[in-house]
Amino acid sequence: MQSDALEFVESVAYPTFGTILLGGLSDSRNRMPLHTSAGLAYTGLDSAIETRTIIYIVKGEPVGYFNRQRMEYSEEYRSPFAVMKEMSLSILGRFNLSPSENSLCFDSENIGILSGSSDSGAAALGRALIEMSPSNIDMELFENRLRVVSESVGRSLYGGLTVTERNGDRCYTRQILPPEKFSDFIVLGCRFYETRKPSDAIHTNIVKSPEYPSRIRRTAEKSAEMARLAEKNDIESIFELAMNDTDEYHRLIESVGVRIINSGMAGVIREVKEYRKEGWASYIVTGGTNVFVPVHRSEYMSLKEKLSPLCDEVVSLKIAGEARIIGKSF
């Protein structure tokens, strides 16, 4: 952030991974999910894993930084500059600043994120803009605007375990279980340092499957079941449901030519299945090169030792909360 900032807000948001996995979007511009999904926000057990974003006002032209590198200005609909421009008149008016002389700027940094950084980036941006806004914001409409930056941004906005409902023309996210309910569980993030396939490869191909209409129906049923499990605080069963959804999802996308699970990731899954013969653990694979392995906190170190030789790194994770404000000038 520039030292001559007139006003600023700093926010933090946490990355996410799916528990009912999303595949299929309305179009490349609006990026509305075609079915219901669910997910969890996470951070590091012993260190910060998060996105930190500062929105600030300066006299002059808008600038933006991502991971300390200056970004080229763009008003393309998915750009953070475009989102900020849409709100700049009302925000600058709040501080009695002229829009012809002053601009909204941003400085965003990802810290230690395995995957889901687009969710936390969009959520941190959105949470800071909400704080700067002079009036109440329709959160469903605003989430859907941020969805253009990241289609599952609601997971990071609300934190904990969330369901993003696709109900007719409406799409919105709600938290169904707060992060403290997961305090007895650790998620082992098994990392593979490979370039991930673009998520759009999944979104554009999965809809070609003849099974896709059934997938839409099943995700709605699974989200209802997940909500029932959340009411009972049945965390093990929630992760079991997520593991079964991982298997179904990857069978489906592989049938249309998109393979995410490589040989190393498959080795981790085999080890988890072997472990399940003597203890409890599960696995989740989304669209990136990671295997997320939930396990009881009391047993995570022994499983971590088994999995560490099979991947490039194992990071101990815990479930995180909502996007929040950590500093401001007003």
C-alpha positions as CSV (number, residue, x, y, z in Angstrom):
1,M,0.0,0.0,0.0
2,Q,1.3,3.4,-0.9
3,S,2.2,5.7,2.1
4,D,0.1,8.5,0.7
5,A,-3.2,6.5,1.0
6,L,-6.1,8.7,2.0
7,E,-8.2,5.8,3.5
8,F,-7.8,2.1,3.6
9,V,-9.3,-1.2,4.7
10,E,-7.4,-4.5,5.2
11,S,-9.2,-7.8,5.0
12,V,-8.2,-11.5,5.3
13,A,-10.0,-14.5,3.7
14,Y,-9.2,-18.2,3.7
15,P,-8.9,-20.5,0.7
16,T,-11.3,-23.4,0.3
17,F,-11.7,-26.9,-1.1
18,G,-14.9,-28.6,-2.2
19,T,-16.9,-31.3,-0.3
20,I,-19.6,-31.6,-3.0
21,L,-17.6,-30.7,-6.0
22,L,-18.6,-28.2,-8.6
23,G,-18.4,-28.8,-12.3
24,G,-20.3,-26.8,-14.9
25,L,-21.0,-23.1,-15.3
26,S,-23.6,-21.1,-17.0
27,D,-21.2,-19.2,-19.3
28,S,-17.7,-17.7,-19.3
29,R,-18.8,-14.3,-18.2
30,N,-21.3,-14.7,-15.4
31,R,-19.9,-18.1,-14.2
32,M,-23.1,-19.2,-12.4
33,P,-22.8,-22.7,-11.1
34,L,-25.2,-25.2,-12.8
35,H,-25.8,-27.2,-9.7
36,T,-25.5,-27.1,-5.9
37,S,-22.1,-27.6,-4.3
38,A,-20.5,-27.4,-0.9
39,G,-17.1,-26.7,0.5
40,L,-14.8,-25.8,3.5
41,A,-12.5,-22.9,4.2
42,Y,-9.1,-23.8,5.6
43,T,-6.0,-22.4,7.0
44,G,-2.7,-23.7,8.5
45,L,-2.7,-25.6,11.8
46,D,0.5,-23.9,12.9
47,S,1.0,-21.0,10.3
48,A,-1.1,-18.6,8.3
49,I,-2.6,-19.8,5.1
50,E,-4.7,-17.0,3.7
51,T,-5.2,-14.0,1.4
52,R,-4.6,-10.5,2.7
53,T,-6.0,-7.6,0.7
54,I,-5.8,-3.9,1.3
55,I,-8.2,-1.6,-0.6
56,Y,-7.0,2.0,-0.4
57,I,-7.7,5.4,-1.9
58,V,-5.1,7.6,-3.5
59,K,-5.0,10.8,-5.4
60,G,-4.4,9.9,-9.0
61,E,-4.9,6.8,-11.2
62,P,-5.9,3.3,-9.9
63,V,-3.1,0.8,-9.3
64,G,-3.1,-2.8,-8.2
65,Y,-0.6,-5.2,-6.8
66,F,-0.8,-9.0,-6.5
67,N,1.9,-10.9,-4.6
68,R,4.0,-7.6,-4.7
69,Q,3.9,-7.4,-8.5
70,R,2.1,-4.5,-10.2
71,M,-0.9,-5.6,-12.3
72,E,-1.8,-4.1,-15.6
73,Y,-5.0,-2.0,-15.4
74,S,-7.9,-3.7,-17.0
75,E,-11.7,-3.2,-17.0
76,E,-12.4,-6.7,-18.2
77,Y,-15.4,-8.0,-16.3
78,R,-13.4,-10.5,-14.2
79,S,-10.8,-8.0,-13.2
80,P,-10.6,-6.7,-9.6
81,F,-10.3,-3.2,-11.2
82,A,-13.8,-3.7,-12.8
83,V,-15.4,-4.7,-9.5
84,M,-13.9,-1.7,-7.7
85,K,-14.8,0.7,-10.4
86,E,-18.5,-0.3,-10.1
87,M,-18.4,0.8,-6.4
88,S,-15.9,3.7,-6.6
89,L,-18.5,6.5,-6.9
90,S,-20.3,5.5,-3.7
91,I,-17.2,4.8,-1.7
92,L,-15.4,8.0,-2.8
93,G,-18.6,9.9,-2.0
94,R,-18.6,8.5,1.5
95,F,-15.2,10.2,2.1
96,N,-16.2,13.4,0.2
97,L,-13.5,12.7,-2.4
98,S,-13.8,13.6,-6.1
99,P,-13.9,10.7,-8.5
100,S,-12.1,12.7,-11.1
101,E,-9.1,13.1,-8.9
102,N,-9.0,10.0,-6.7
103,S,-9.1,6.2,-7.2
104,L,-9.6,2.9,-5.5
105,C,-6.5,0.7,-5.5
106,F,-5.7,-2.7,-4.2
107,D,-2.7,-4.7,-2.8
108,S,-3.3,-8.5,-2.4
109,E,-1.1,-11.3,-1.3
110,N,-1.6,-15.0,-1.1
111,I,0.2,-16.7,1.8
112,G,1.0,-20.5,1.8
113,I,-2.2,-21.5,-0.2
114,L,-2.4,-25.0,-1.6
115,S,-5.5,-24.4,-3.7
116,G,-8.6,-22.3,-3.6
117,S,-6.7,-19.0,-3.9
118,S,-9.2,-17.5,-6.3
119,D,-12.0,-18.0,-3.7
120,S,-10.0,-16.3,-0.9
121,G,-8.8,-13.5,-3.3
122,A,-12.3,-12.7,-4.4
123,A,-13.7,-12.9,-0.9
124,A,-11.0,-10.7,0.6
125,L,-11.6,-8.1,-2.1
126,G,-15.3,-8.3,-1.5
127,R,-15.1,-8.1,2.2
128,A,-13.0,-4.9,2.1
129,L,-15.3,-3.3,-0.4
130,I,-18.3,-4.1,1.8
131,E,-16.6,-2.4,4.7
132,M,-15.8,0.7,2.6
133,S,-19.3,1.0,1.2
134,P,-21.5,3.7,2.7
135,S,-24.7,1.6,2.4
136,N,-26.0,-1.9,3.0
137,I,-25.2,-4.3,0.2
138,D,-27.5,-7.1,-1.1
139,M,-25.2,-10.0,-0.3
140,E,-26.8,-12.4,-2.8
141,L,-26.3,-10.0,-5.6
142,F,-22.8,-9.0,-4.5
143,E,-21.8,-12.7,-4.1
144,N,-22.9,-13.3,-7.7
145,R,-20.9,-10.3,-8.9
146,L,-17.8,-11.7,-7.1
147,R,-18.6,-15.1,-8.6
148,V,-17.3,-13.7,-11.9
149,V,-13.9,-13.5,-10.2
150,S,-14.3,-16.9,-8.6
151,E,-17.3,-19.1,-9.0
152,S,-17.2,-20.5,-5.5
153,V,-16.3,-17.3,-3.6
154,G,-19.2,-17.8,-1.2
155,R,-17.2,-20.6,0.6
156,S,-14.5,-18.1,1.5
157,L,-16.9,-15.3,2.3
158,Y,-18.8,-17.2,4.9
159,G,-16.2,-19.8,6.1
160,G,-16.7,-23.1,7.9
161,L,-18.8,-25.6,6.0
162,T,-21.0,-24.0,3.4
163,V,-23.5,-25.0,0.8
164,T,-23.9,-22.9,-2.4
165,E,-27.4,-23.5,-3.5
166,R,-28.5,-23.4,-7.1
167,N,-32.3,-22.9,-6.9
168,G,-33.9,-22.0,-10.1
169,D,-32.4,-18.6,-11.2
170,R,-31.0,-18.0,-7.7
171,C,-27.5,-18.9,-6.5
172,Y,-26.4,-18.1,-3.0
173,T,-24.2,-19.5,-0.2
174,R,-25.0,-20.2,3.4
175,Q,-22.9,-21.6,6.2
176,I,-24.2,-24.8,7.7
177,L,-21.5,-25.5,10.3
178,P,-19.0,-23.1,11.9
179,P,-15.3,-23.9,12.0
180,E,-15.2,-24.7,15.7
181,K,-17.3,-27.8,15.1
182,F,-14.3,-29.3,13.3
183,S,-11.8,-28.7,16.1
184,D,-11.2,-32.4,16.7
185,F,-10.2,-33.0,13.1
186,I,-7.1,-32.1,11.1
187,V,-6.9,-32.1,7.3
188,L,-3.6,-33.2,5.8
189,G,-2.9,-31.4,2.6
190,C,-0.8,-33.7,0.5
191,R,0.8,-31.5,-2.2
192,F,2.3,-32.3,-5.6
193,Y,4.3,-29.6,-7.2
194,E,2.8,-29.9,-10.6
195,T,1.0,-27.4,-12.8
196,R,-2.8,-27.8,-12.3
197,K,-5.1,-28.1,-15.2
198,P,-7.3,-25.0,-15.7
199,S,-10.6,-25.4,-13.9
200,D,-12.4,-24.4,-17.1
201,A,-11.3,-27.7,-18.6
202,I,-13.5,-29.3,-16.1
203,H,-16.4,-26.9,-16.4
204,T,-16.6,-27.0,-20.2
205,N,-16.2,-30.8,-20.6
206,I,-18.2,-32.3,-17.7
207,V,-21.5,-30.9,-19.1
208,K,-20.9,-33.1,-22.2
209,S,-21.4,-36.3,-20.2
210,P,-24.8,-38.0,-20.6
211,E,-24.7,-38.5,-16.8
212,Y,-24.6,-34.8,-16.1
213,P,-28.3,-34.3,-15.6
214,S,-28.1,-37.0,-12.9
215,R,-25.2,-35.2,-11.4
216,I,-27.3,-32.1,-11.0
217,R,-30.0,-34.1,-9.2
218,R,-27.5,-35.9,-7.0
219,T,-25.7,-32.8,-5.8
220,A,-29.0,-31.4,-4.6
221,E,-29.7,-34.6,-2.7
222,K,-26.2,-34.7,-1.2
223,S,-26.4,-31.1,0.0
224,A,-29.7,-31.9,1.8
225,E,-28.0,-34.9,3.4
226,M,-24.9,-32.8,4.3
227,A,-27.2,-30.3,6.0
228,R,-28.8,-33.1,8.0
229,L,-25.4,-34.4,9.1
230,A,-24.4,-30.8,10.1
231,E,-27.4,-30.5,12.3
232,K,-26.2,-33.6,14.1
233,N,-22.5,-32.4,14.1
234,D,-21.6,-35.7,12.5
235,I,-18.3,-34.7,11.1
236,E,-17.0,-38.1,10.1
237,S,-20.1,-38.7,8.0
238,I,-19.7,-35.3,6.3
239,F,-16.2,-36.3,5.3
240,E,-17.4,-39.7,4.2
241,L,-20.0,-38.1,2.0
242,A,-17.3,-35.8,0.5
243,M,-15.0,-38.8,-0.2
244,N,-17.8,-40.6,-2.0
245,D,-18.5,-37.4,-4.0
246,T,-14.8,-37.2,-4.9
247,D,-15.0,-40.7,-6.4
248,E,-18.2,-40.0,-8.4
249,Y,-16.9,-36.6,-9.6
250,H,-13.6,-38.0,-10.9
251,R,-15.2,-40.9,-12.6
252,L,-17.4,-38.5,-14.4
253,I,-14.7,-36.0,-15.5
254,E,-12.4,-38.8,-16.6
255,S,-15.2,-40.2,-18.8
256,V,-15.1,-36.9,-20.7
257,G,-11.3,-36.8,-21.0
258,V,-10.2,-34.7,-18.0
259,R,-7.9,-36.6,-15.6
260,I,-6.8,-34.8,-12.5
261,I,-5.6,-37.7,-10.3
262,N,-2.0,-38.5,-11.3
263,S,-0.1,-41.6,-10.2
264,G,1.3,-39.9,-7.0
265,M,-2.1,-38.8,-5.9
266,A,-3.5,-42.2,-6.6
267,G,-0.8,-43.6,-4.3
268,V,-1.9,-41.3,-1.5
269,I,-5.5,-42.5,-1.9
270,R,-4.4,-46.1,-1.8
271,E,-2.5,-45.5,1.4
272,V,-5.6,-43.8,3.0
273,K,-7.7,-46.7,2.0
274,E,-5.2,-49.1,3.6
275,Y,-5.2,-46.9,6.7
276,R,-9.0,-47.1,6.9
277,K,-8.7,-50.8,7.6
278,E,-7.4,-50.0,11.1
279,G,-8.5,-46.4,11.8
280,W,-10.5,-43.5,10.4
281,A,-9.6,-41.1,7.6
282,S,-11.0,-40.0,4.3
283,Y,-9.9,-38.2,1.2
284,I,-11.0,-35.3,-1.1
285,V,-9.5,-34.4,-4.5
286,T,-10.8,-31.3,-6.2
287,G,-9.4,-29.8,-9.4
288,G,-5.9,-29.2,-8.2
289,T,-2.8,-31.3,-7.6
290,N,-3.5,-32.0,-3.9
291,V,-5.2,-34.7,-1.9
292,F,-6.9,-33.5,1.2
293,V,-7.0,-36.1,4.0
294,P,-9.3,-35.5,7.0
295,V,-8.3,-37.4,10.1
296,H,-8.9,-37.2,13.9
297,R,-6.6,-34.7,15.5
298,S,-5.4,-37.4,18.0
299,E,-4.2,-39.6,15.1
300,Y,-3.0,-37.1,12.5
301,M,0.8,-37.3,13.2
302,S,0.9,-41.1,12.6
303,L,-1.0,-40.8,9.3
304,K,1.2,-37.8,8.3
305,E,4.3,-40.0,8.7
306,K,2.8,-42.6,6.4
307,L,1.8,-40.1,3.7
308,S,4.9,-37.9,3.7
309,P,7.1,-40.2,1.6
310,L,4.3,-40.4,-1.1
311,C,4.1,-36.7,-2.0
312,D,6.1,-33.5,-2.2
313,E,4.9,-32.0,1.0
314,V,2.2,-32.6,3.7
315,V,0.7,-29.5,5.3
316,S,-1.4,-29.7,8.4
317,L,-4.6,-27.8,8.0
318,K,-7.6,-26.7,10.1
319,I,-11.0,-25.4,9.1
320,A,-11.2,-21.6,9.0
321,G,-13.9,-19.0,9.4
322,E,-15.4,-16.2,7.4
323,A,-13.6,-13.4,5.6
324,R,-13.0,-10.5,8.0
325,I,-11.6,-7.0,8.5
326,I,-8.3,-6.8,10.3
327,G,-7.5,-3.1,10.0
328,K,-8.9,0.2,8.7
329,S,-8.2,4.0,8.8
330,F,-11.8,5.2,9.6
